[in-house]
Amino acid sequence: MKVLLSYSAPFPALSWYLHLLQQHTAAVAIDILDRYRKMSYRNRYYVTGAQGRQMLSIPLEQGRNQRIPLKDVRTDNAVKWQLQHWRTLETNYRSTPFFEYTAPVFEPLYLKRYTFLHDFNFESMETVQSLLKLPVTFKESIATEIEQAGNDIIDIRDSFSHRQPVGNIIPPEYHQVFSSRCGFQEDLSILDYIFNEGLRLQV
């Protein structure tokens, strides 16, 4: 079986999903023992607003320098990051064509309290999958078990970075509400695509 091996991330970038579709994988395995690394998508995602590209970061207990399995990394809920993130999404996207339709699906993620970063990440990925209905299964896994099962593995844990699109894919331009003001913003969170373009994702 062909499996895409990744770490969990909150609302992954559009290129992550396009890479998934291009590879024609049967499953996505999220490695729960993958170690947290700072300056990665593991606790951040990017959207756009009136001033252009904007990073939404999930604060962590013990800061960004910890090297422990992602499943053990705790969110810092002393900071009201969920409220801040949701208000940003409302401000930036309430005038987009599909925000009113999809916001009720995403808003519960910002109302539920999460102790661990991975739980929010994985639930965000599952929620997106419930809307896009991509022809793959998502599951939490351990990398060694996936390897020992003899699967055909595409490992993107090291290449999944905000510094370059996943698989070096350059996503095509699409309508963005603020593009006339700040230009097209490339490879943002899948949320940007869904709010602007809806649920038909094509390679």
Backbone hydrogen bonds in HBPLUS format (Angstrom, degrees):
<---DONOR---> <-ACCEPTOR-->    atom                        ^
c    i                          cat <-CA-CA->   ^        H-A-AA   ^      H-
h    n   atom  resd res      DA  || num        DHA   H-A  angle D-A-AA Bond
n    s   type  num  typ     dist DA aas  dist angle  dist       angle   num
A0152-ASP N   A0001-MET O   2.84 MM 151  5.79 155.4  1.90 137.9 145.6     1
A0026-ALA N   A0002-LYS O   2.99 MM  24  5.71 154.8  2.05 144.4 150.3     2
A0003-VAL N   A0152-ASP O   2.82 MM 149  6.06 160.9  1.86 151.9 156.2     3
A0154-ILE N   A0003-VAL O   2.83 MM 151  6.14 159.1  1.87 165.0 167.0     4
A0004-LEU N   A0027-ALA O   2.98 MM  23  6.36 168.4  2.00 155.8 156.7     5
A0029-ALA N   A0004-LEU O   2.81 MM  25  6.05 163.3  1.84 156.2 162.0     6
A0005-LEU N   A0154-ILE O   2.84 MM 149  5.89 165.3  1.87 141.3 146.3     7
A0156-ILE N   A0005-LEU O   2.94 MM 151  6.10 168.8  1.95 167.7 169.1     8
A0006-SER N   A0029-ALA O   2.98 MM  23  6.29 165.8  2.00 162.7 166.1     9
A0031-ASP N   A0006-SER O   2.87 MM  25  6.15 158.0  1.92 163.5 168.5    10
A0190-ILE N   A0012-PRO O   2.84 MM 178  5.99 149.7  1.93 152.9 152.5    11
A0016-TRP N   A0013-ALA O   3.00 MM   3  5.42 135.7  2.21 108.0 119.7    12
A0014-LEU N   A0188-LEU O   2.95 MM 174  6.14 149.8  2.04 168.2 165.9    13
A0017-TYR N   A0014-LEU O   3.06 MM   3  5.39 119.5  2.44 105.0 118.6    14
A0018-LEU N   A0014-LEU O   3.02 MM   4  6.35 159.0  2.07 154.1 160.8    15
A0019-HIS N   A0015-SER O   2.86 MM   4  5.88 156.6  1.91 144.3 150.4    16
A0020-LEU N   A0016-TRP O   3.07 MM   4  6.25 153.3  2.14 139.2 146.6    17
A0021-LEU N   A0017-TYR O   3.04 MM   4  6.34 158.2  2.09 148.1 152.7    18
A0022-GLN N   A0018-LEU O   2.93 MM   4  6.14 156.6  1.99 147.6 154.4    19
A0023-GLN N   A0019-HIS O   3.07 MM   4  6.22 146.3  2.18 148.1 155.7    20
A0024-HIS N   A0021-LEU O   3.26 MM   3  5.36 151.6  2.35 101.3 109.5    21
A0137-THR N   A0026-ALA O   3.21 MM 111  6.64 150.3  2.31 131.2 137.4    22
A0028-VAL N   A0137-THR O   2.73 MM 109  6.09 156.0  1.79 169.0 172.9    23
A0139-LYS N   A0028-VAL O   3.01 MM 111  6.36 148.4  2.12 166.4 176.4    24
A0030-ILE N   A0139-LYS O   2.90 MM 109  6.19 168.9  1.91 161.4 165.2    25
A0141-SER N   A0030-ILE O   2.83 MM 111  5.56 172.3  1.84 144.8 143.3    26
A0034-ASP N   A0031-ASP O   3.38 MM   3  5.47 163.3  2.41 102.0 106.7    27
A0032-ILE N   A0141-SER O   2.93 MM 109  6.07 163.7  1.96 175.3 174.4    28
A0070-LEU N   A0034-ASP O   2.70 MM  36  5.79 161.1  1.74 161.5 160.9    29
A0036-TYR N   A0068-ILE O   2.92 MM  32  5.90 166.8  1.94 158.1 155.5    30
A0044-ARG N   A0041-TYR O   3.39 MM   3  5.04 170.7  2.40 100.7 103.1    31
A0058-ILE N   A0043-ASN O   2.80 MM  15  5.26 170.0  1.81 161.3 162.2    32
A0045-TYR N   A0056-LEU O   3.01 MM  11  5.42 150.5  2.10 144.9 154.3    33
A0056-LEU N   A0045-TYR O   2.80 MM  11  5.42 172.2  1.81 174.8 176.9    34
A0189-SER N   A0046-TYR O   2.76 MM 143  5.32 173.7  1.77 155.8 155.1    35
A0047-VAL N   A0054-GLN O   2.87 MM   7  5.29 165.3  1.89 158.1 161.0    36
A0054-GLN N   A0047-VAL O   2.80 MM   7  5.29 155.2  1.86 154.7 150.8    37
A0049-GLY N   A0052-GLY O   3.03 MM   3  5.16 153.0  2.10 126.3 133.6    38
A0052-GLY N   A0049-GLY O   3.02 MM   3  5.16 165.5  2.05 111.3 115.3    39
A0076-ASP N   A0059-PRO O   2.87 MM  17  5.30 165.5  1.89 124.1 124.2    40
A0063-GLY N   A0060-LEU O   3.29 MM   3  5.27 153.7  2.37 118.4 117.0    41
A0061-GLU N   A0074-ARG O   2.96 MM  13  5.57 160.3  2.00 137.9 144.4    42
A0072-ASP N   A0069-PRO O   2.85 MM   3  5.55 160.8  1.88 123.0 129.4    43
A0073-VAL N   A0070-LEU O   3.17 MM   3  5.29 162.1  2.20 107.5 113.0    44
A0117-LEU N   A0073-VAL O   2.89 MM  44  5.80 160.2  1.93 149.3 155.9    45
A0075-THR N   A0115-THR O   2.96 MM  40  5.71 152.0  2.04 130.1 139.2    46
A0079-VAL N   A0076-ASP O   3.30 MM   3  6.05 160.8  2.34 113.8 118.4    47
A0081-TRP N   A0079-VAL O   2.74 MM   2  5.45 139.3  1.90 105.2  92.9    48
A0084-GLN N   A0080-LYS O   3.13 MM   4  6.39 160.3  2.17 147.9 154.0    49
A0085-HIS N   A0081-TRP O   2.79 MM   4  5.95 161.9  1.82 152.7 157.3    50
A0086-TRP N   A0082-GLN O   2.94 MM   4  6.08 166.7  1.96 149.6 153.4    51
A0087-ARG N   A0083-LEU O   3.02 MM   4  6.12 159.9  2.06 147.3 152.9    52
A0088-THR N   A0084-GLN O   3.05 MM   4  6.23 150.3  2.14 143.0 151.1    53
A0089-LEU N   A0085-HIS O   2.95 MM   4  6.27 158.3  2.00 151.7 157.4    54
A0090-GLU N   A0086-TRP O   2.90 MM   4  6.15 161.5  1.93 151.6 156.6    55
A0091-THR N   A0087-ARG O   2.93 MM   4  6.07 163.1  1.96 145.7 150.5    56
A0092-ASN N   A0088-THR O   2.89 MM   4  6.01 165.0  1.92 153.4 157.5    57
A0093-TYR N   A0089-LEU O   2.86 MM   4  5.67 151.4  1.94 147.2 154.2    58
A0094-ARG N   A0090-GLU O   3.06 MM   4  5.12 140.6  2.22 138.7 138.7    59
A0096-THR N   A0093-TYR O   2.92 MM   3  5.25 167.8  1.94 118.6 122.3    60
A0098-PHE N   A0195-PHE O   2.97 MM  97  4.68 158.5  2.02 157.8 150.7    61
A0102-THR N   A0098-PHE O   3.05 MM   4  6.17 158.6  2.10 150.9 156.0    62
A0103-ALA N   A0099-PHE O   2.74 MM   4  5.38 155.9  1.80 157.5 160.3    63
A0105-VAL N   A0102-THR O   2.92 MM   3  5.45 145.5  2.04 116.4 126.8    64
A0106-PHE N   A0102-THR O   3.35 MM   4  6.76 148.5  2.45 148.6 157.5    65
A0106-PHE N   A0103-ALA O   3.06 MM   3  5.19 120.1  2.43 100.9 115.6    66
A0107-GLU N   A0103-ALA O   2.84 MM   4  5.81 163.7  1.86 169.3 172.3    67
A0109-LEU N   A0106-PHE O   3.01 MM   3  5.77 146.0  2.13 124.2 132.6    68
A0110-TYR N   A0107-GLU O   2.84 MM   3  5.35 148.1  1.95 116.6 126.5    69
A0111-LEU N   A0108-PRO O   3.16 MM   3  5.01 159.1  2.21  99.2 105.5    70
A0112-LYS N   A0108-PRO O   3.14 MM   4  6.21 137.5  2.33 148.6 156.1    71
A0119-ASP N   A0116-PHE O   3.20 MM   3  5.56 127.2  2.49 103.7 115.9    72
A0121-ASN N   A0117-LEU O   2.98 MM   4  6.25 170.1  1.99 158.6 161.8    73
A0122-PHE N   A0118-HIS O   2.78 MM   4  5.88 178.0  1.78 158.3 158.9    74
A0123-GLU N   A0119-ASP O   3.08 MM   4  6.05 157.6  2.13 139.4 146.2    75
A0124-SER N   A0120-PHE O   2.91 MM   4  6.07 148.2  2.01 147.9 156.6    76
A0125-MET N   A0121-ASN O   3.02 MM   4  6.37 152.6  2.10 149.7 157.2    77
A0126-GLU N   A0122-PHE O   2.89 MM   4  6.17 156.8  1.94 149.7 156.3    78
A0127-THR N   A0123-GLU O   2.92 MM   4  6.03 151.1  2.01 141.1 148.8    79
A0128-VAL N   A0124-SER O   3.06 MM   4  6.31 159.9  2.10 146.3 150.8    80
A0129-GLN N   A0125-MET O   3.00 MM   4  6.21 159.7  2.04 145.0 151.1    81
A0130-SER N   A0126-GLU O   2.91 MM   4  6.17 145.1  2.03 143.2 152.6    82
A0131-LEU N   A0128-VAL O   3.05 MM   3  5.27 136.1  2.25 101.6 113.7    83
A0132-LEU N   A0128-VAL O   2.86 MM   4  6.13 172.8  1.86 164.6 165.9    84
A0133-LYS N   A0129-GLN O   2.78 MM   4  5.32 150.9  1.87 138.9 146.6    85
A0136-VAL N   A0134-LEU O   2.78 MM   2  5.60 142.4  1.92 100.1  92.4    86
A0145-GLU N   A0142-ILE O   2.95 MM   3  5.49 126.3  2.25 113.8 127.4    87
A0146-ILE N   A0142-ILE O   3.22 MM   4  6.58 154.0  2.29 152.7 160.5    88
A0147-GLU N   A0143-ALA O   2.96 MM   4  6.25 159.1  2.00 155.7 161.6    89
A0148-GLN N   A0144-THR O   2.88 MM   4  6.03 160.2  1.92 146.9 152.4    90
A0149-ALA N   A0145-GLU O   3.13 MM   4  6.18 132.6  2.36 136.7 147.4    91
A0150-GLY N   A0147-GLU O   3.14 MM   3  5.67 163.2  2.17 114.8 118.5    92
A0160-PHE N   A0156-ILE O   3.00 MM   4  5.69 129.7  2.26 147.4 152.8    93
A0161-SER N   A0159-SER O   3.00 MM   2  5.76 113.7  2.45 114.0  97.3    94
A0164-GLN N   A0161-SER O   3.38 MM   3  5.96 162.1  2.42 112.5 116.5    95
A0168-ASN N   A0165-PRO O   2.97 MM   3  4.93 147.7  2.08 132.0 126.1    96
A0169-ILE N   A0166-VAL O   3.24 MM   3  6.06 166.7  2.26 120.1 123.0    97
A0179-SER N   A0176-GLN O   3.13 MM   3  5.34 170.7  2.14 116.7 118.5    98
A0181-ARG N   A0178-PHE O   2.99 MM   3  5.35 143.0  2.13 108.6 119.6    99
A0182-CYS N   A0178-PHE O   2.93 MM   4  6.15 166.4  1.95 165.5 169.7   100
A0183-GLY N   A0179-SER O   2.81 MM   4  4.16 135.1  2.01 120.9 123.2   101
A0192-ASP N   A0189-SER O   2.95 MM   3  5.67 136.0  2.15 119.0 127.4   102
A0194-ILE N   A0190-ILE O   2.98 MM   4  6.25 167.6  2.00 157.1 160.3   103
A0195-PHE N   A0191-LEU O   2.90 MM   4  6.03 173.2  1.90 159.3 160.8   104
A0196-ASN N   A0192-ASP O   3.13 MM   4  6.18 150.7  2.22 141.9 149.6   105
A0197-GLU N   A0193-TYR O   2.64 MM   4  5.47 163.1  1.66 157.0 162.7   106
A0198-GLY N   A0194-ILE O   2.90 MM   4  4.47 143.9  2.03 116.5 125.1   107
